[in-house]
Structures are given as structure tokens and as C-alpha cells.
Amino acid sequence: MDKLPLELVEHILETFAKDHHRQKNKIFPLRRVCRTFDKILAPILLKTLQLDFIRLDRAWSRSNGGFHIAPHALVPRGSLAQALYVDTMVVRDTDELDYMDQLFRDVEPMQVYIPMLRRQYCMNESTFTPAEFRQKLGQILLYTPNVERFRLNLPFQLVGRYCDASTMILSNALAALAENLSRAEKEPELKIADLKVLVLESVADASMLKLWNNPIDVRNIAAVFHKLEHIVFGIRRQDFQADYVPDADVILGQRIWTMLGMSGKMRSICISTLDNDDIPKSRFKETLFVNPFQALRVRSKALPFFKQESTEFGRRPASLNRLNFRFLRSLEFRRVELDGPKWMQAMESFPALEELFLCDVYLQTFHDRTEPSKVMWIGLPNERPPKDHCWVAQRLRRREPRLKVIKAHHIAYHRISTDTTPLDEPIYDLADPCGLARELPQRFVEVAMGYKQPNIPHRATPTDLDLLFPDDIHPYALSLEADDEQIENASTSYGLPIPQTLDYLGPSSAEDHLVVADIERPENMRREDTCALNYQLTSRNPTSGWSRSIDGWFPNCNSHTLRELHKMTDKACYAMRQLNIIDSQRIQEMRQDAQTQTGTQAGTDTQTQTQAGQTQDGSQTQDSGPTQADSSSGTQTQNSSTG
């Protein structure tokens, strides 16, 4: 190896590390081969410093032989770390365990398991306290001055809406980061790097509202977000109030977007939700309510945006004076529901946006079954959208400057209505007017990007086509592979209407030039060419890629956390099954008791009726006796009188 150039050795080891990016622990032993290997591999393997529950919990480290991290041990290698990954998903909330204890009080194994969770996975004196978490994190940041990327996985609640533990961890993490950045400003000689990338997973909406009620937390948020360039924000929507407050979603939207707009250098934003787990495999779903209050609550689950106010320039976001999105280039929505008009109004606040990614997104609609939807992904061809309608693809097409990249994957509709009768045929733009059987995401991307659409073919039944075109040559078949002139000649020769030209028009003729399709559609265009996931995996992912790998080398994965969460989930599922069995047994016992009581009552009634019948017969016998005696005595008296 001494005869090989150092550059070649570096290239070989870097290629080996990339090929084994999912097996990071198997690469670590190579550092012991020689000093050269250690010098080359250490900057790669130590890019990310991982801090999880095992590294924080004192009791776990003592009982299981875990490594309780000592911050001063980072002195020789801490400068190599560029990212910090803090995973607290296994931490349990005390209120959550109280709820589980009450819920599973009849399941005997849970009476032992829940106290174990309370002892090992709750923040207390035996594990670690919030103050100790903040102190430990601050010490780690002190010995890792080059950390510019930070990821925090907050506790993942299994049941209930409890988020006190998540709120405390988030608050103390922001405080530690703000303190470290403040130290960098006061002591420039430390050369502490600015925080540029932030990934927050499983942030409860109630936690956001609680943090904004504390001025100290608001100051820490402003310090942390001041110089951010990329953020991945995973929010968990919950019913954080027992009674619905009309302005709750508006307040939450102001808090979120004000926080994101505090940075004057933000270049990419990815927002995802964790409560919408159903992937829209179908293109349409309905949620029907009898009570309008319930429909309003479900509709409020859409991703909140700015609060709108009327100005002399029209309806503009009220908080635009404080927000700064002039450098935002990439935006992604993942697993969210969007309110079309509010979303389009918010898009006006991103003047420099170039890339838009939509993954597993529902577009909320609210209309009766007898009228077409006012909100559509694409709209209707050769028709102008009415004044109060929002057709998303055309709105995006009219943007100035136009978007350079639009990709979509699994987009659909969510109809929310108080009409209890479902739609037989939804009045949407689900069908492909060109007859090419293209999916909704592909057609949406083509229209929004300005690709010229194929002509609308002549619609005839299969029987008519067989009679008119015995050689299977008809305008519909030609439209897939022939040009417009051939289609016109074929249609004219057979006496059929010429296929219509498909265009998407603006609200008025004066705005047609803004939505005109001016890009030739590739002949071999596939669904994969417009798919957001395919583009992010094969080309580039400037938004949600940070959630997969915070350092760009190895995926963010904690096997211990996954195993413990799986155990907790299995235990909870087992307890629910046992509850169902217990409830079934109780119902069966109640039915048997009811049947027994019914049988006993029936037997008692029969016996009572028998005794009543016997008593009645005896009474009749006793009554007939005196009558006969009286008759005999009367006869005797009559005879004696006669004699």
C-alpha cells in the first residue's frame, strides 16, 4: 500500500464508504488498519455525532453496559463533527403513561410493564432531567465547534394527545443551541460555525403554541432561526383544545410561518405532517358529517398559512412585513392537506421560488354533490375558470417568474361535506381528456409546466369503431402516433369530426398569454418523468433529503430506538386485544345473566300461573258445594210443606 498514491487510496476508501452507506458500523474497524486509514475515514465516519437515549440515561448505561457520553472525550475528534443527531423518540410522557395505566387497568401484564416504562423511559432523577439534557447538549456543542446541521427527533406518542415531554425537550434544545450561537458572537476566537440546517421531527402543534407563549423561548427561536438556510419541519396536528376555537389554526399558521420567515437566508423548506398516515392511493376520498361543527374541525386540519388582511393592494399576508422569503428557492409539502385558495395566496410571498415538490398531498374541497368543485388541481380544458374558482395548475402557471421544476407524487382530493349522500361521479378533473389514461399527478405537472397537450380524440363506441374502421385505423389511434395533419385527413376522409385542440385558458382573454402552453411535449414522456420521488432519488433532493441523511453520507437511523418503539407498539396492541377479549367476555356474561334472569322470570311466571289456575279450580269446587246443599234443603222444605 505504501507504493500507491495517497489520492488513489483516498478514492478507494471513499468509494467503499459510499457503497456501504447503510453499514456504517462495519466501516469503523477499518480505522485500526493504519494511521492513513484512520486519517481518511475519520472525517467521513465522524461527520455526524449521534446522541440518543442510551447516551443520556444514567441507569441504562449502568445496567446495560451502555456508553454514557462524556463531553470532554470529544476534544481530540470533536472538530470533525459537522452534524448533530439527537434522538429522543423513546422518551415517554408521564401523562401518557397515566392514561395507559387507566386504560389497561384490567390487563394484568400491563400492570408490570407500565411502571417499567415510567421508571426507565420518563424524564426523572434516575434517567435524566430536562436541565441535565440542556447542560449535556450545551457541553457537546462546546466541543464540536464545526456543527452546522442539527436534527432533533422528539418523543413519539403512542396514545393520547400528551406533549409535555416533547415541549420540554424542544425548549431546552433550542435554549442550548441559542446559548452556543450567543457564545460564538461574544467570543469570535472560538470560531463556532453558524447553524445552517435544522430538522425537527414530530413537533406537536400544542408545543408550538406553548413555546410562543414564553418570551424566553421566542427569543431562543429567533436566535436559532436567524441564519438558517434549510429546514425540514415535521408537525403533528392534534386537538389541542377541548372546544374548537375558530382562530386556533390561524394562530398556529402565524406561529409556524413567522418562525420560518425569521431567517433572511432560507433557501429550502420541507413541511410534513405525521397525523395523516393514509397515502392517497386513490384520487378521491370523502368525509361526510351530519354536524357542520365536525366538518369545520376536519377542514381546519389543513396546513395553516398566513392570516390574510385587506390592504390597498388586495388581500396580502398580514405578517409579510416581518417575514423574509426572498431567497427561498425550493419548497416541498409531504403528507399534508392543503386549502387551495390559502395556499395560492401564500405562494405570492415566495417571489424567488423555483422548485415545488408535492408528495402524498390532498387538496381539500367543500361543496355540495350537485355542483362542481370550486377547487381543482388542473381544471377543465377549453373553459375559463369562474371568478371564485381556484385551479391550482393555472395559478402556478401564471406566476412571475415561473417555476423551473414542478414534481408531484400521489395527489388527490378530499371532499368534506355535511351532505350524507356520497358522490357517484365526482365532478372533478380526474379523467384524462386526451384519452391517454395519464394519472392526475402527471397531467398536473404537464399543465403547470406549460407542456402542449395532445388533441382531444373523437369519442366513439368500440362497435362504431369496428364498423367504420375495419383496419383499426381511426383518429383516436392516429392521435397517439400521428401529427395533426394526418389526424385531420383521416377524420375528413371518414366523415368524422376533427379532434378538438386542448387548451387551458386564463380567467380572461387578457391573461391567456400567461397560461399558454409553449413547451413541446416529449413523445416518450413517462409518469416517472413527473414523479417527485423518482426525481429526488435519481437527480437531486434539495428539500427533504436532509431528513434521510443529515450529513449526506449515511442515513439517519437508530436501530435501538426502532426496536424499543416496536416493543412498545406490540405491547399496546396486545393490551388492546386483551381489552377486546375482556369486553367480549363481559358482554357474553351479561347476555347469559340476562338469559338466566329471563328464564327464571319465565319459570316464576309459569309457576305463578299454575298456582293461580289451581286456586281458581278449587274456588269453583267450593262454590258449587253450597249451591247443591241449598238446592237439596230447598227441595226438602218444599216437599214437607206439600205433605
Secondary structure, DSSP 4 states (H G I P E B T S, - for coil): -TTS-HHHHHHHHHHHHHHTTT-HHHHGGGGGS-HHHHHHHHHHHTSEEEE-HHHH-HHHHHHH------GGGGTTTGGG--EEEEE-TTPBPHHHHHHHHHHTTT-TTHHHHHHHHHHHSB-SSSS--HHHHHHHHHHHHHH-TT--EEEEE----SSSS--HHHHHHHHHHHHHHHHHHHHHHH-GGG-PPPP-EEEEEEEEHHHHHHHHTSHHHHHHHHHHHTT--EEEEEEE----SSS--TTHHHHHHHHHHHHHTT-SS--EEEEEESS------SSEEEEE-SSHHHHHHHHTTSPP-PPEEEETTEEEETTTTT---TT--EEEEEEEEEEHHHHHHHHTT-TT--EEEEEEEEEEE---TTS--SEESS--TT-PPPTT-EEHHHHHHT-SSPPSEEEEEEEEEEEEES--SPPSS--SS-S-TTSS---HHHHHHHHHHTBPPPPBPP---HHHHHHH-TTS--HHHHTTTS-HHHHHHHHHHTT-PPPBPP----SSGGGHHHH---BPPPTT--GGGTBHHHHHHHT--SSTHHHH-SSSSS----HHHHHHHHHHHHHHHHHHHHHHHHHHHHHHHHHHHHHHHHHHHHHHHHHHHHHHHHHHHHHHHHHHHHHHHHHHHHHHHHHHHH-
